[in-house]
């Protein structure tokens, strides 16, 4: 069996009323900063376009799952917010 590790930070995203928690791995995504969170959000939205890794999600009944908000929190009981992003009122993908 492999070794289980707990990431130090968690990424929480909201899209169309859905809440999805994920791990934020510093060695993959960089330090949990506002700038790195914005880069991640841009990369996620780019992956929803035709030919992207998540293009299949755009074909669902609600259409493209655009993020409403995203935040990086400490992955402990306190869930202290380290960085946050909120979608503007109008956004072109």
C-alpha positions as a Markdown table, in Angstrom:
| # | Residue | x | y | z |
|---|---|---|---|---|
| 1 | Unk | 0.0 | 0.0 | 0.0 |
| 2 | Unk | 1.1 | 3.6 | -0.7 |
| 3 | Unk | 1.6 | 6.3 | 1.8 |
| 4 | Unk | -1.3 | 8.6 | 2.4 |
| 5 | Unk | -0.5 | 12.3 | 2.8 |
| 6 | Unk | -2.8 | 15.2 | 3.6 |
| 7 | Unk | -2.2 | 18.4 | 1.6 |
| 8 | Unk | -1.6 | 21.5 | 3.6 |
| 9 | Unk | -4.1 | 23.5 | 1.6 |
| 10 | Unk | -7.5 | 22.9 | 0.1 |
| 11 | Unk | -9.2 | 24.5 | -2.9 |
| 12 | Unk | -12.9 | 25.1 | -2.7 |
| 13 | Unk | -14.8 | 26.0 | -5.8 |
| 14 | Unk | -18.5 | 26.9 | -6.4 |
| 15 | Unk | -20.1 | 26.6 | -9.8 |
| 16 | Unk | -23.9 | 26.8 | -10.6 |
| 17 | Unk | -24.8 | 26.0 | -7.0 |
| 18 | Unk | -22.3 | 23.1 | -6.7 |
| 19 | Unk | -19.5 | 23.1 | -4.1 |
| 20 | Unk | -16.4 | 21.0 | -5.0 |
| 21 | Unk | -13.5 | 20.6 | -2.6 |
| 22 | Unk | -10.0 | 19.8 | -4.0 |
| 23 | Unk | -6.4 | 19.5 | -2.9 |
| 24 | Unk | -4.1 | 22.4 | -3.5 |
| 25 | Unk | -0.6 | 20.9 | -4.0 |
| 26 | Unk | 2.1 | 23.5 | -3.7 |
| 27 | Unk | 4.6 | 21.6 | -5.8 |
| 28 | Unk | 2.0 | 21.5 | -8.7 |
| 29 | Unk | 0.1 | 24.8 | -8.4 |
| 30 | Unk | 2.7 | 27.0 | -6.6 |
| 31 | Unk | 2.3 | 28.8 | -3.3 |
| 32 | Unk | -1.3 | 29.6 | -2.4 |
| 33 | Unk | -1.4 | 33.2 | -3.5 |
| 34 | Unk | -4.0 | 35.3 | -5.2 |
| 35 | Unk | -2.0 | 35.4 | -8.4 |
| 36 | Unk | -1.7 | 31.6 | -8.5 |
| 37 | Unk | -5.3 | 31.1 | -7.8 |
| 38 | Unk | -6.2 | 33.4 | -10.7 |
| 39 | Unk | -3.9 | 31.4 | -13.0 |
| 40 | Unk | -5.6 | 28.2 | -11.8 |
| 41 | Unk | -9.1 | 29.6 | -12.5 |
| 42 | Unk | -8.0 | 30.8 | -16.0 |
| 43 | Unk | -6.5 | 27.3 | -16.8 |
| 44 | Unk | -9.8 | 25.7 | -15.6 |
| 45 | Unk | -11.9 | 27.9 | -17.8 |
| 46 | Unk | -9.6 | 27.2 | -20.7 |
| 47 | Unk | -10.0 | 23.4 | -20.1 |
| 48 | Unk | -13.8 | 23.8 | -20.6 |
| 49 | Unk | -13.4 | 24.9 | -24.2 |
| 50 | Unk | -13.7 | 22.5 | -27.1 |
| 51 | Unk | -10.7 | 20.2 | -27.2 |
| 52 | Unk | -9.9 | 20.9 | -23.5 |
| 53 | Unk | -9.5 | 18.3 | -20.8 |
| 54 | Unk | -12.9 | 19.2 | -19.3 |
| 55 | Unk | -14.8 | 20.0 | -22.5 |
| 56 | Unk | -17.2 | 17.1 | -21.8 |
| 57 | Unk | -18.5 | 19.1 | -18.8 |
| 58 | Unk | -19.7 | 21.8 | -21.1 |
| 59 | Unk | -22.1 | 19.5 | -22.8 |
| 60 | Unk | -24.2 | 19.0 | -19.7 |
| 61 | Unk | -27.8 | 20.1 | -19.3 |
| 62 | Unk | -26.7 | 23.4 | -17.7 |
| 63 | Unk | -24.0 | 24.2 | -20.3 |
| 64 | Unk | -20.6 | 25.4 | -19.4 |
| 65 | Unk | -19.9 | 25.2 | -15.6 |
| 66 | Unk | -18.4 | 28.6 | -15.1 |
| 67 | Unk | -16.9 | 29.2 | -11.6 |
| 68 | Unk | -18.7 | 31.6 | -9.3 |
| 69 | Unk | -16.0 | 31.7 | -6.7 |
| 70 | Unk | -12.9 | 29.9 | -5.6 |
| 71 | Unk | -10.8 | 30.0 | -2.5 |
| 72 | Unk | -7.7 | 28.4 | -1.0 |
| 73 | Unk | -8.1 | 27.5 | 2.7 |
| 74 | Unk | -5.9 | 25.7 | 5.2 |
| 75 | Unk | -6.7 | 22.0 | 5.2 |
| 76 | Unk | -7.4 | 21.8 | 8.9 |
| 77 | Unk | -10.3 | 22.4 | 11.3 |
| 78 | Unk | -10.0 | 26.2 | 11.1 |
| 79 | Unk | -10.3 | 26.5 | 7.2 |
| 80 | Unk | -8.5 | 29.8 | 7.3 |
| 81 | Unk | -8.9 | 31.6 | 3.9 |
| 82 | Unk | -5.4 | 32.1 | 2.3 |
| 83 | Unk | -6.6 | 33.4 | -1.1 |
| 84 | Unk | -10.0 | 34.0 | -2.7 |
| 85 | Unk | -11.4 | 34.7 | -6.2 |
| 86 | Unk | -14.9 | 35.9 | -7.1 |
| 87 | Unk | -16.2 | 36.0 | -10.6 |
| 88 | Unk | -17.0 | 39.5 | -12.0 |
| 89 | Unk | -20.6 | 40.3 | -13.0 |
| 90 | Unk | -19.7 | 39.8 | -16.7 |
| 91 | Unk | -16.9 | 37.6 | -17.8 |
| 92 | Unk | -15.9 | 36.3 | -21.3 |
| 93 | Unk | -14.4 | 32.9 | -21.4 |
